[in-house]
Amino acid sequence: MKPLQISDADTMILALQDEIRRSAESRYDHRLHGVLLVAHGISCREAARVLGDAPRTVENWVHRFEKHGLAGLSEGERPGRPARLSPAQRATVEAALRQSPAEAGVEGGGVWDGQTLSRYLAQEFEVELRARQCQRLFRQWGFRLRKPRPLIAQADPQAQATHKKTPRPGKPSRRGFVGD
């Protein structure tokens, strides 16, 4: 019987390894396979080559398995970098984000964006974060950027109001329900 082959194997190996690294459950399964290969008598070096890992990594898995059993192969805590803002500071920032930047005491900010939040944090807490990190904070905290509608110079406000897409308060929508 002819052995099966995967087309574009090098690219597929990288894609499969990325998929394994993406999920905690698949990383656990990956470690199990490494220890299972060693239990079958394959060397750590050969198991690492097959799995696409460093030999020292497979050795660490085997040592953790020997010491702690299956629990030694489960995903450990990954603390990451400590937060730059304390919980009290975060609460203060979230309260400030519910106001306009001018009301929060930020100069030159019409709307809250990454740069405006960066200036506010530097001014209030002496915490230096760049605009991109501040944009991530907006997303993490459930805020989103709401830009004001642009005003066209020398346009008639009455004529603009008739063409607005958003309904005016108290005026019923012209759209009907499906089937009307």
LINGIGI-V16471 format. One line per field, one symbol per residue. phi: phi as a letter, one per 30 degrees, with the letter a starting at -180 (. if undefined). psi: psi as a letter, one per 40 degrees, with the letter a starting at -180 (. if undefined). burial: + if it has 9 or more other ideal C-beta (glycine too) atoms within 8 Angstrom, else -. A space follows every 50 residues. Layout:
# LINGIGI-V16471
phi=???
psi=???
burial=???
This chain:
# LINGIGI-V16471
phi=.dddbcdhedddddddddddddcddddddddeddddddddjddddddddd dicdedddeddddddddcidddcddddbdiddddcdedddddddddddcd edddjcdicdbdbeddddddddddbhccbdeddddddedddicbdbdddd cddhcdedddddcdddddeicddddcddjd
psi=hhiiihifddddddddddddedhddddddddddddddddeeiiddddddd efiidddddddddddddeaddeeihihgdaiiidhiddddddddddeeii dddefhhehdihadddddddddddefhhiiddddddddddeeiihhiihi hhhfihddddddeidhiihehiieiiihe.
burial=-----------++---+-++-----++++++++++-++-----+-+++-- +---+-+++-++-++------++-----------+---++-+++-++--- +--+-+--+-++++++++++++-+--+-+-+-+++-+++-+--------- ---------+--------------------
